[in-house]
């Protein structure tokens, strides 16, 4: 079979204005970024249309390092829905350069179920990530300058909470010292870098409802505390306007197309292991304005992405998903069934059966939110019918819908069974109104416990001294009503990346809490998770190149 990039190049793309016409998006309102990409203004959102549209979340079992294929299934499902005569739209996240050049090589789907043009989407796209990076670091520079220019007036910071960001996996920048080399180089202090998807600006962009809300949230960003223990915000510096200028174009969602010319809104890119893992509210609502069925995804496993999709995004935006699709693979199930990583591509009925416990735990969690759940088995070339049938029978016994997704090799025709299952389930047994994991007025400790113990399976929750200090700070600043965004490993229900399957009875240790006062959420940093990833021993960057004017190595 051809590579992803070869397939992408073989597709004759429609001009983006024609894609817009096909979905009744006013062509005069969109702003072209070349022939095949456009920005669509958020003012086109129609809340009545949003209420009528069916929102479908695609999530997954706990992933392997190679992933599970949620984006491929999401795109494939949209293709399949269009094949059976439904007006479907995708609403996805933008890829980050960090994983593209690190582990994954790309994140635009795969095979014949991709969003296109994949090279541009995977690389600089419309510059949204660069705008977010620039806006975040502009705040840092202006804060440092304010400290430097006013030090002789007695101004000083007791604690700075605002770091820097970069959309590159660079472990060497996690902890740094700035201002070295003399007084004119600024104030010497400790700092550090997170990856851009973990930036609070990214979260704000993805949760903002319009330009006015964007400004309000940026003004509320907590930068730290002055020497007299007063909180300092972006509003106090008077710089919110300049930051909004940098984000003005980035706020509008991006319109692209799939391999079969289905409309796709690709906008925002927070990771689900260190951030809230969902595309922008604006992109989702635009998709729901113009699509009767909208397929969106949330990052990593359902314990991370789906929980945050419900408890943060849906809570804040008032969204009600009609159905949740959970993606499983034979390889992923075998890994969670105790099969060694190097052997998960080989037939192993016992290992696959044992791994079903991971799927079952995720399904039970999703159902606790009031969601109707169906399973999409994402088929790989080495899968055997006997093992697929085992999973199908297991889902049948559980009363959960099951369909095989072959969109990677067959495009929309390979997702027709899944599409029919989704439509039939929504018509006959749609999800109930969301039952969130915790209430706004629960204490922060209660919110964390309800997720860690109720959904992950932890026996108890502990807090470091630094985290306890932040809890007191949150109480004093009246931020306790914010939802919690738990940052932990994506490879396990626990905080131990190698504890596969269904973890239970473990300690859930909170190392730190990052206050995102502008995004209006509290990032609970658990275990040894880092908000700036490192590169693997053999990064994908070694395989990316330009050959005869064509980009190679993206997938």
C-alpha positions in Angstrom: 0.0 0.0 0.0 1.1 3.6 -0.7 2.4 5.7 2.2 0.2 8.4 3.7 2.0 11.1 1.9 1.8 9.3 -1.4 -1.9 8.8 -1.0 -2.3 12.5 0.0 -0.5 13.6 -3.2 -2.7 11.3 -5.3 -5.9 13.1 -4.3 -7.1 15.9 -6.6 -8.2 18.5 -4.1 -11.2 20.8 -4.6 -10.6 24.5 -4.3 -11.5 25.5 -0.7 -14.2 27.8 -1.9 -16.0 24.9 -3.6 -15.8 22.9 -0.4 -17.4 25.8 1.4 -20.2 26.0 -1.3 -20.9 22.3 -0.9 -21.6 22.9 2.8 -23.5 26.3 2.3 -20.7 28.2 4.0 -20.8 31.8 2.6 -17.8 32.0 0.2 -17.6 35.8 0.6 -17.0 35.4 4.3 -14.0 33.1 4.2 -10.4 34.2 3.9 -8.2 32.0 1.7 -4.8 30.8 2.8 -3.8 29.5 -0.7 -6.1 27.4 -2.8 -7.0 24.6 -0.3 -7.1 26.2 3.2 -9.3 29.0 4.5 -10.1 30.8 7.7 -13.8 30.9 8.6 -15.0 33.8 10.9 -16.6 32.7 14.1 -19.4 35.1 13.6 -21.0 32.6 11.3 -21.8 30.3 14.2 -25.6 29.8 14.4 -26.6 28.5 17.9 -29.9 27.1 16.7 -28.2 25.0 14.1 -25.7 23.9 16.8 -28.6 22.6 18.9 -29.9 20.5 16.0 -26.6 19.0 15.0 -25.5 15.6 16.3 -22.1 15.8 18.0 -20.1 12.5 18.0 -17.0 12.2 20.2 -14.3 9.7 19.1 -12.1 8.5 22.0 -10.0 5.4 22.6 -8.7 2.8 25.0 -5.4 3.5 26.7 -3.0 3.9 23.7 0.3 2.3 22.7 3.3 4.5 21.8 2.3 4.0 18.2 -1.2 5.4 19.0 -4.6 3.8 18.4 -5.8 5.7 15.3 -8.5 8.1 16.6 -7.9 10.7 13.9 -8.1 8.0 11.2 -11.3 6.7 12.6 -12.7 10.2 13.1 -12.0 11.2 9.5 -13.2 7.7 8.3 -16.5 8.0 10.2 -17.2 11.4 8.6 -16.4 9.9 5.2 -18.7 6.9 5.9 -21.5 9.2 7.1 -21.3 11.1 3.8 -21.3 7.8 1.9 -24.7 6.9 3.4 -26.2 10.3 2.6 -25.6 12.3 5.8 -24.1 15.8 5.9 -21.1 15.2 8.0 -18.2 17.5 9.1 -15.0 16.8 11.0 -13.8 19.0 13.9 -10.2 18.1 14.7 -7.1 19.5 16.4 -4.0 20.9 14.6 -0.8 18.8 14.9 2.1 20.0 16.9 5.6 20.2 15.4 7.0 18.4 18.5 5.5 15.0 17.9 5.7 15.4 14.1 9.5 15.6 14.3 9.7 13.5 17.4 7.7 10.3 17.6 4.7 10.3 15.2 5.7 12.0 12.0 2.3 13.6 11.6 -1.3 13.7 12.9 -3.6 14.3 10.0 -5.1 10.8 9.9 -3.8 8.0 7.8 -4.2 6.1 4.5 -7.4 7.0 2.7 -8.8 8.8 5.8 -6.8 12.0 6.0 -7.4 15.7 6.2 -5.6 17.5 3.4 -3.3 19.1 2.4 -1.5 17.0 5.0 2.0 18.5 4.6 0.7 22.0 5.4 -1.5 20.8 8.2 1.3 18.9 9.8 3.8 21.7 9.4 3.2 25.5 9.7 -0.5 25.4 8.5 -2.0 28.9 8.9 0.4 30.0 11.6 -1.9 29.4 14.6 0.7 27.6 16.6 3.3 30.3 15.9 0.8 33.0 16.9 0.1 31.2 20.2 3.8 30.7 20.8 4.5 34.4 20.0 1.7 35.7 22.2 2.7 33.5 25.2 6.4 34.6 24.9 5.4 38.2 24.3 3.7 38.2 27.7 6.9 36.8 29.2 9.1 39.4 27.6 6.8 42.2 28.7 6.7 40.9 32.2 10.5 40.6 32.4 10.8 44.1 31.0 8.3 45.5 33.5 10.3 43.9 36.3 13.6 45.3 34.9 12.3 48.8 34.2 10.7 49.2 37.6 13.2 47.6 39.9 14.6 51.0 41.0 11.1 52.0 42.0 10.9 49.2 44.5 8.9 46.9 42.3 9.8 43.2 42.6 8.2 39.8 42.1 8.0 37.4 45.0 7.1 34.6 42.7 6.7 34.3 38.9 4.3 31.6 37.7 4.5 32.3 33.9 7.1 30.3 31.9 8.0 30.3 28.2 6.8 27.9 25.4 8.2 26.4 22.3 6.6 24.0 19.8 9.6 21.7 19.8 10.4 18.7 22.0 13.4 20.0 23.9 14.1 18.5 27.4 17.1 20.8 27.9 14.7 23.8 28.2 12.5 22.4 31.0 14.4 24.4 33.7 16.6 27.4 32.8 18.1 30.5 34.3 17.5 33.8 32.5 19.1 37.3 32.8 22.7 36.1 33.2 25.6 38.2 32.1 25.2 41.6 33.7 22.5 44.0 34.9 21.5 45.2 31.4 20.5 41.7 30.5 17.6 41.7 32.9 16.8 40.2 36.2 18.4 36.9 36.9 15.7 34.3 37.8 14.8 30.7 37.2 12.4 30.0 34.4 11.6 27.2 32.0 9.8 26.1 28.8 6.6 24.1 28.2 5.6 22.9 24.8 3.2 25.2 23.0 0.2 22.8 23.3 0.5 23.1 27.1 0.4 26.9 26.9 -2.5 28.6 28.7 -2.8 30.8 25.6 -3.6 27.5 23.7 -6.3 26.6 26.2 -7.7 30.1 26.1 -7.9 30.1 22.3 -9.7 26.7 22.4 -12.2 27.7 25.0 -12.9 31.3 24.0 -16.3 32.0 22.6 -15.5 35.2 20.7 -12.9 38.0 20.5 -14.4 39.7 23.6 -14.1 36.5 25.6 -10.6 36.0 24.4 -9.6 39.5 25.7 -11.3 38.8 29.1 -9.5 35.6 29.5 -6.1 37.0 28.5 -6.6 39.8 31.0 -7.2 37.3 33.8 -4.0 35.3 33.3 -2.2 35.1 36.6 1.5 35.9 36.1 2.7 35.7 39.7 2.8 37.6 43.0 4.5 40.9 43.8 6.8 41.4 46.8 3.9 42.6 48.8 2.0 39.4 48.0 -0.5 40.8 45.6 -1.5 38.8 42.5 -0.2 40.3 39.2 -2.3 39.7 36.0 -1.9 40.6 32.3 -4.6 43.2 32.9 -2.3 44.9 35.5 0.4 45.2 32.9 -2.0 46.8 30.4 -0.9 44.5 27.5 -4.0 42.4 26.8 -4.7 44.5 23.6 -1.3 43.7 22.1 -1.7 40.0 22.8 -5.1 40.0 21.2 -3.6 41.5 18.1 -1.2 38.6 17.8 -4.1 36.2 18.1 -6.6 38.0 16.0 -6.3 35.8 12.9 -5.5 32.6 14.9 -8.9 32.9 16.6 -10.8 32.0 13.4 -11.1 28.3 12.7 -9.4 26.7 9.7 -11.4 25.0 6.9 -9.8 22.1 5.0 -11.0 18.9 3.3 -10.6 15.1 3.6 -9.4 12.6 1.1 -13.1 12.5 -0.1 -13.7 16.3 0.1 -15.6 16.2 3.3 -15.3 19.6 5.1 -13.1 19.6 8.1 -12.5 22.3 10.7 -8.9 21.9 12.1 -8.2 24.3 14.9 -6.3 24.4 18.2 -4.0 21.7 19.5 -3.7 21.1 23.2 -2.4 17.7 24.3 -4.6 15.6 26.5 -1.8 14.3 28.7 -0.6 17.8 29.8 -3.6 20.0 28.7 -7.3 19.6 28.0 -6.9 17.7 24.6 -9.8 19.1 22.5 -10.0 21.3 19.4 -11.6 24.8 19.8 -15.1 25.4 20.9 -15.4 27.8 17.9 -14.4 25.1 15.4 -16.8 22.6 16.9 -19.7 25.0 16.8 -18.9 26.1 13.2 -18.9 22.5 12.2 -22.2 22.0 14.0 -23.6 25.0 12.2 -23.0 23.5 8.8 -23.1 19.7 9.5 -26.0 17.5 10.6 -23.4 15.1 12.1 -20.1 16.4 13.5 -17.3 14.0 14.4 -14.7 15.3 16.8 -11.9 13.7 18.8 -10.2 14.1 22.2 -6.6 13.2 22.7 -5.1 9.9 24.0 -7.3 7.5 26.0 -10.8 8.2 27.3 -9.4 8.6 30.9 -7.7 11.8 29.6 -9.3 13.3 26.5 -12.9 12.2 26.9 -13.1 13.1 30.6 -11.7 16.6 29.8 -14.0 16.9 26.8 -17.0 16.4 29.0 -15.9 18.0 32.3 -14.1 21.1 30.7 -15.2 21.7 27.1 -18.8 20.6 27.3 -19.3 22.1 30.8 -18.1 25.5 29.6 -19.6 25.5 26.1 -22.9 23.8 26.9 -22.3 21.0 24.4 -24.2 17.7 24.6 -22.7 14.8 22.6 -25.2 12.5 21.0 -22.8 9.5 21.1 -19.3 8.5 22.0 -17.2 6.1 19.8 -14.4 4.3 21.5 -11.6 3.1 19.3 -9.8 -0.2 20.0 -7.1 -2.1 18.2 -5.9 -5.7 18.5 -2.4 -4.4 19.2 -3.5 -2.1 22.0 -5.7 -4.8 23.6 -2.8 -7.3 23.6 -0.4 -4.8 25.2 -2.9 -4.3 28.0 -3.3 -8.1 28.2 0.3 -8.6 29.1 1.8 -9.2 25.7 5.3 -7.7 25.2 5.5 -4.6 23.1 7.6 -6.3 20.4 5.0 -9.1 20.1 1.7 -7.2 19.9 1.5 -7.5 16.1 1.5 -11.3 16.4 -1.7 -13.4 16.9 -2.3 -13.9 20.6 -5.9 -14.7 21.5 -5.3 -15.0 25.2 -3.4 -11.7 25.4 -6.2 -10.0 23.4 -8.9 -11.4 25.7 -7.0 -10.3 28.8 -6.7 -6.8 27.4 -10.5 -6.4 27.0 -10.6 -5.4 30.7 -9.0 -2.1 29.6 -11.7 -1.5 27.1 -14.4 -2.5 29.6 -13.1 0.0 32.2 -13.2 2.8 29.6 -16.7 1.9 28.5 -18.0 1.9 32.1 -16.4 5.3 32.7 -18.0 6.8 29.5 -21.4 5.4 30.5 -21.1 7.0 33.9 -21.2 10.3 32.0 -24.6 9.3 30.5 -23.0 8.4 27.2 -24.2 5.8 24.8 -21.0 4.1 23.6 -20.2 2.1 20.5 -16.8 0.4 19.8 -14.9 1.0 16.5 -12.3 -1.7 15.9 -9.6 0.0 13.9 -8.3 -2.7 11.7 -4.6 -3.1 10.9 -3.2 -5.3 8.0 -1.9 -8.0 10.4 -5.2 -8.5 12.3 -6.8 -11.9 12.1 -10.5 -12.6 11.8 -10.6 -14.8 14.8 -9.4 -12.1 17.1 -11.8 -9.5 15.6 -14.7 -11.8 16.1 -13.7 -12.3 19.7 -13.9 -8.6 20.4 -17.2 -8.4 18.5 -18.8 -11.2 20.6 -17.5 -9.5 23.8 -19.1 -6.2 22.8 -22.3 -8.0 21.9 -22.4 -9.7 25.3 -21.9 -6.3 27.0 -24.8 -4.8 24.9 -22.4 -2.3 23.2 -22.5 -1.7 19.5 -19.5 -2.9 17.5 -18.2 -2.2 13.9 -14.9 -2.7 12.1 -13.3 0.4 10.7 -11.4 -0.2 7.4 -11.2 3.5 6.4 -7.4 3.4 6.4 -7.3 1.1 3.3 -10.8 1.7 1.8 -11.7 5.3 2.7 -15.4 6.1 3.2 -16.6 2.7 1.9 -14.5 1.0 4.7 -16.4 3.0 7.4 -20.0 2.5 6.1 -20.8 -0.2 8.7 -19.5 2.1 11.5 -21.5 5.1 10.0 -24.7 3.0 9.9 -24.1 1.8 13.5 -23.6 5.4 14.6 -26.7 6.8 12.9 -28.9 3.8 14.0 -27.7 4.2 17.6 -28.3 7.9 17.7 -31.8 7.4 16.4 -32.7 4.6 18.7 -30.6 5.1 21.8 -28.9 8.5 22.0 -26.8 9.6 24.9 -28.5 11.0 28.0 -27.8 14.6 29.2 -24.2 14.8 30.5 -23.6 13.7 34.0 -20.3 15.4 34.9 -17.8 13.8 37.2 -17.9 16.6 39.7 -19.7 19.8 40.6 -18.4 23.3 40.2 -18.7 23.9 43.9 -16.8 20.7 44.9 -13.5 21.5 46.6 -10.4 21.1 44.4 -9.4 18.0 46.4 -12.9 16.5 45.9 -12.7 17.1 42.2 -9.3 15.4 41.9 -10.5 12.5 44.0 -13.6 12.0 42.0 -11.6 11.7 38.8 -8.5 9.8 40.2 -10.5 7.4 42.4 -13.8 7.3 40.6 -12.5 7.0 37.0 -8.8 5.9 37.2 -9.1 3.5 40.1 -6.7 5.1 42.6 -7.0 4.1 46.2 -6.1 7.6 47.5 -4.7 10.9 46.5 -1.6 12.6 48.0 -0.2 16.1 47.5 3.4 17.4 47.6 4.2 20.5 49.7 4.3 22.6 46.5 0.8 21.3 45.6 -0.6 22.0 49.1 0.8 25.5 48.8 -1.1 26.0 45.5 -4.3 24.6 47.1 -4.1 27.4 49.7 -3.4 29.9 47.0 -6.4 28.7 45.0 -8.6 29.1 48.0 -7.4 32.6 48.7 -7.8 33.7 45.1 -11.3 32.1 44.9 -10.4 29.9 41.9 -11.8 26.8 43.6 -14.8 26.6 41.2 -12.6 26.0 38.2 -12.6 22.5 36.6 -9.5 20.4 37.0 -7.3 19.3 34.1 -5.2 16.4 35.2 -1.8 16.0 33.6 -0.5 12.5 33.8 0.9 9.7 31.6 -1.3 8.7 28.7 -0.1 5.0 28.8 -1.9 4.0 32.0 -4.9 4.8 34.2 -2.3 5.3 36.9 0.7 7.7 37.1 3.0 4.8 36.2 3.5 4.7 32.4 4.3 0.9 32.5 1.2 -0.1 34.5 -0.9 -1.4 31.7 -4.3 -3.0 31.7 -6.6 -1.8 34.5 -4.6 -0.3 37.3 -6.3 -0.3 40.8 -5.5 0.5 44.4 -2.6 2.8 43.5 -1.4 6.1 45.1 -2.3 9.1 42.9 0.4 11.7 43.8 -0.2 15.3 42.8 3.3 17.0 42.3 2.1 20.5 41.4 -0.9 22.6 40.4 -0.7 25.1 37.6 -3.3 27.9 37.9 -4.7 28.8 34.5 -6.9 31.7 35.6 -7.5 32.9 32.1 -8.4 29.5 30.7 -10.4 29.0 34.0 -9.1 25.6 34.9 -6.5 24.1 37.3 -3.9 21.8 35.8 -3.2 19.0 38.2 0.4 17.7 37.5 0.6 14.1 38.7 3.4 11.6 38.8 6.5 12.4 36.7 4.7 13.8 33.7 6.6 16.7 32.0 4.9 19.7 30.2 7.9 19.8 27.9 8.4 16.4 26.2 11.8 15.1 25.2 12.8 13.5 21.9 13.1 9.7 21.4 16.4 8.0 20.7 15.6 7.9 17.0 13.4 11.0 16.3 11.2 11.1 13.2 13.2 14.2 12.2 15.9 11.8 10.9 13.5 10.6 8.2 12.0 13.9 7.1 13.5 15.6 4.1 12.8 17.5 0.9 13.5 15.4 -2.2 13.2 17.0 -5.6 11.0 19.7 -4.1 8.7 17.2 -2.3 8.5 16.6 1.4 9.1 13.1 2.6 8.9 11.4 6.0 5.6 12.8 7.2 2.9 10.3 8.0 
